[in-house]
Amino acid sequence: MIRYVNAARLRAGGSLLLLAALGAGAPAWEPTTHVYLAEIAIDEMLHSHDNKLTIYATDYLEGHILRDTKTGTRIVIGRYEADPRYLKALQTHRAAYIAGTCGPDAFPDILTGQEMIHPAGKVTPGQERHSHPGDPADINRDLPSGPQGPGSNRWLEHLYDCTFGHAEGGSTAYNTDADRAFALGFLAHSAGDMYAHTFINHYTGAPFNFQSAQGPTGNAVRHIVLESYIFDKTPALIDQGDFGLNLGSGVDAFIYDNMIRGDRRSPWHSVGLLQGSALSKNLSTPAFFCALRDTLQGEVDAYNKKNALEKAAYDVTHPFFNLYIKAWIADIDSGLRALPDLSRVVAGDLFFRPRAGIDSSTVVVPEAEPALNDYVNQHLLSMSGFPDIVGQTRGTLQAIRDAVLDLLGLTALKEALDNLKIATLDATFKAFTGHTYTEIQKYLKNPATYIEQVMSSSQTNQDGGDLIHRTEVDAQLHLAGGFMDYEQFPAAYNTVTMIKLSLLSETGMRQLLNDLEGTEGQAYGVPANAMLGFVETLDGSNQWKANDRKMFLAKNPTFYRLLFMKQPGETPYSRLASLKADILTFRRGEQPEVSAPTADLQRVVVTIKLPRPAAEDTEVTLSYRAVTGNTDARLRLPFHTVVPKGADSHSLTCALPIVHEATQFRITAGCGNDVSADVSIAASTRVPPINATRELAIREVQRGRDPFAALPQAVRHTHFVRP
């Protein structure tokens, strides 16, 4: 983030970062909400007979799943194959997946996640403050120039490449199922951040921050209150065993090797994942100590290249230096190796706050502060230049340390290392955020008490977010029994759908494109994983479409709008340049007419006219295609209406997806009560001819089976009106 922090706050360098981690950033969804939505995404896959993932059709504008007008059942676009590698990892290492869903809010440590994984390393769309667009709120870079941070996608591709080996074309050095499950959880967390931050930032005015060029902001408080309120309205976890954090199965070693050990020994050192602003590198424990380790190792390497006489002379002029530096390096390695477990304890203590009778009956004993104290005593003092050398006093070690730092040109580090000490929580929070820990805790623990005064007040709204009342938040959450209905809360529903997409195999992604487009995805291609290649910042808004590289289904807004819901904070798609009607009907006998549609560029209104007044209530189905340039997207999702008995015409409003530069919609109408005859076929070779379909339906009826269930999926949900 661009943080306007005076230099005095950096004196504590790499130790206060451990305590400041407790409040230096706020998750988009609270981790328990992340876990709940991730559970929903994988539950069907893990427990269904075919282990597939169901993708539903949505009314993008109204924000709900489309339902069959007769049965009320959700309209399914299709069920798609999960990647077998993903499935195996999740079946065998659910705990590692759940830990991964906490993502950079917890690992490798909270501040590295907040400072180097969440933010972009450059000015990019989605970071703007509503009040001051020229003052972006979340950049890991010293502006206007300076070292550039990696951005979120580099981290996601790195973790995927380490475990599956496709994103960067590298080898899979860490391909155990536990490691893979953790990486998939990290992707699931990123899917949640993408949609949650779009929603949250809309009401806070910007990504999470404490300061702007104009002075302190109330942004952080607005984030904390709104996110915590949504957490309170999140239902109980599907599996109570998912409550809490448990790495296990060697995942801590994976985190150390691939997210912490970024010194020059590391194969990913040159990737620059621990780079960025001077502030970020001082706050990140791995970045701070890996850089220090490299400098110390350089001195050891130079010593090792000396001949015997040169070494003897060096030892006379620099007594104990070589022994001391090697011991210091060893203690840095030991402390960094212990960091994943510390992060697990701290994040579990802070983020998994049980609600009585909802999350767990187990009493959670606070562990964060004792764990931090232990880490300071067992590791941090040694890492700061007081290694465990037998027979040397602290005074002697400090003299050697200061001399070593002078020798290496690191005199400026003396003060920072001297200030590596545990501070009170209140003092730490106040120094970094302008708020005491006690002040932050009251918002975290009692968001319902503060949501009205914080979210509807301009006093906390320096970044220009939309003001919102508690009743309006509740309405957006569609509370049922006091808890949100994720299927009607677009940001949550979009999260679940995106996680499902991230679990599809290449075959599954291509089949989905085929069902939407009819070209097996050849026009758009599919990524190694649906979450890779486009997220510049996990803290920003609209990341699925805001950047030059877009999520594979967002490349065509028609497709995106069939699967997702419009949510607050989402930037609108371009409007239609023109709209024409090309009415195609493939019906036997008398067929209904469809008027040339009128449109307000958001909705299309058509009038269906029957050849004679209806003898009874008659259901009519409309299916349609959208033509964009040379792309003919066969949108196989129907709209239904009922022409009442005695009437011969009826108007129907269709929330058709808006397509860039669309030239026309082709609409097909069909009506009738006989399922074996009620076929309305668009110009698609993938739909069976009428006779073949009719024969199939009749054969199933003769066998005493449901003819509707036997029909091919593309036909079943689009071209038939079920009686």
Buried (B, 14 or more C-beta within 10 A) or exposed (E): BBBBBEEEBBEBBBBBBBBBBBBBBBBBBBBBBBBBBBBBBBEBBEEEEEBBBBBBBBBBBEBBBBBBBEEEEBBBBBBBBBBEBBBBBBBBBBBBBBBBBBBBBBBBBBBBBBBBBBBBBBBBBBBBBBBBEEBBBBBBBBEEEEBBBBBBBBBBBBBBBBBBBBBBEBEBBBBBBBBBBBBBBBBBBBBBBBBBBBBBBBBBBBBBBBBBEEEBBBBBBBBBBBBBBBBBBBBBBBEEEBBBBBBEBEBBBBBBBBBBBBBEEBEBBEBBBBBBBEBBBBBBBBBBBBBBBBBBBEBBEEBEEBEEEEBEEBBEEBEBBBBBBBBBBEBBBBBBBBBBBBBBBBBBBBBBBBEEEBBBEEEBEEBBBEBBEBBBEEBBBBBBBBBEBEEBEEEEBBEBBBBBBEEBEBEEBBEBBBBBEBBEBBEBBBBBBEBBBEBBBBBBEBBEEBBBEBBBEEEBBBBBBBEBEBEBBBEBBBBEEEBBBBBBBBBBBBBBBBBBBBBBBBEBBBBBBBBBBBBEBEEBEBBBBBBBBBBBBBBBBBBBBBBEBBBBBBBBBBBBBBBBBBBBBBEEBEEBEEBEBEBBBBBEEEBBBBBEBEBEEEBBEBBBBBEEEBEEEBBBBBBBBBBBEEBBBBBBBBBBBBBEEEBBBBEBEBBBBBBBEBBBBBBBBBBBEEBBBBBBBBEBEEBBEBEEBBEBBBEBBEEEEEBBEBBEEBBBBBBBBBE
